Amino acid sequence: MECAAAGVILKTISNAGKVVIVDLTKGELGSFGSEHTRSKEAEEASKKPGLFGR
């Protein structure tokens, strides 16, 4: 998820909107951490209240 979208996501959730996050890649080319670590972090983030799906 793009960090810059956090404000829009939080505002949408606070207004009882539905938020679905779509990951277009697994972060294979990311410069921090491993693909495995990013996958685990994404899985944990999906459990946050207010997210409709991932």
C-alpha positions in Angstrom: 0.0 0.0 0.0 1.2 3.5 -0.8 2.0 5.3 2.5 0.6 8.5 1.0 -2.9 6.9 0.9 -3.1 6.4 4.6 -5.0 9.7 5.3 -7.7 8.8 2.6 -8.0 5.3 4.0 -8.4 6.5 7.6 -10.9 9.1 6.6 -12.9 6.6 4.6 -13.0 4.1 7.4 -14.0 6.9 9.9 -16.9 7.8 7.7 -18.1 4.2 7.7 -16.8 3.6 4.1 -15.4 0.4 2.9 -11.7 0.1 2.0 -10.2 -2.7 -0.1 -6.4 -2.7 -0.6 -5.1 -4.3 -3.8 -1.4 -5.3 -3.9 -0.2 -5.2 -7.5 3.2 -6.8 -6.7 4.7 -8.8 -3.8 7.4 -6.1 -3.4 10.1 -8.1 -5.2 12.1 -5.0 -6.1 11.7 -3.3 -2.8 14.9 -2.0 -1.2 14.0 -2.7 2.5 13.4 -6.1 3.9 12.7 -9.3 2.0 9.7 -10.3 -0.1 8.8 -12.8 2.7 8.8 -10.1 5.4 6.7 -7.7 3.3 4.2 -10.5 2.6 3.9 -11.2 6.3 3.5 -7.5 7.1 0.7 -7.2 4.4 -1.1 -10.2 5.9 -1.0 -8.7 9.4 -2.1 -5.3 8.1 -5.1 -7.0 6.5 -6.4 -7.9 9.9 -6.8 -4.2 11.0 -10.4 -3.1 11.8 -12.2 -1.3 9.0 -10.6 -3.0 6.1 -13.2 -4.7 3.9 -10.7 -6.8 2.0 -7.2 -7.2 0.6 
